């Protein structure tokens, strides 16, 4: 009995020593979050700098959703101007034209005459030196040139254009007044001749004296070039001696394109 009791005591002693040597089990269960967090009182630190930038790309710009714009590497072309319908009551349906309808002009020779013409006194706010009798197609072309060519070219030089000097409009005659020549576009109300311009400060721009002038020449040459495409025929000092002192603009219907010289 004594031996059995001694053996049991020895076993219990070894078990106690083993239990003491084994570390307590580490729990993987997370600690309960603080009550302040549930109550919205605990503010957690937020990462700063690049770490906080969302990797999600920004929305594609609207102008890059168009195929044409993408091909143009992001360039957004200016929208084309919306065509405007002729305004009722306006001369030739164009509010830029001032004047009145012209009485029909009978032909004095074959090929002349003006049935539905107008008498223009001012174009886009700029008065003419004399009333110009032309047809509506030519009148509208003149307004387009004044607005898109003449005015931007002169700009504020001399305060801007005060008057357009007109030398000829409707007149029944052959070309260059040469006997036997074809009827001029003037004889159909499709042409206008301009010798120069007066500026608001009183200065003059004349085709005859200014074409080769260092200061005026650059303006006059740009005016001449800007009329190409607006009119069917554009002639100036470089065309021939007959046009050394004026611009001839016409809306000849027989041309397939513009003739500029």
Secondary structure, 3 states (H helix, E strand, C coil): CHHHHHHHHHHHHHHHHHHHHCCCCCCCCCCCCCHHHHCCCCCCCCCCHHHHCCCCCCCCCHHHCCHHHHHCCCCCCCCCCCCCCCCCCCHHHCCCEEEEECCCECCCCCCCCECCEEEEEEECCEEEEEEEEEEHHHHHHHHHHHHHHHHHHHCCHHHCEEEEEEEECCCCCEHHHCCCCCECHHHHCCEEEEEEEEECCCCEEEHHHHCCCCCCHHHHHHHHHHCECCECEEECCCCCHHHCCCEEEECCCCCCCCEEC
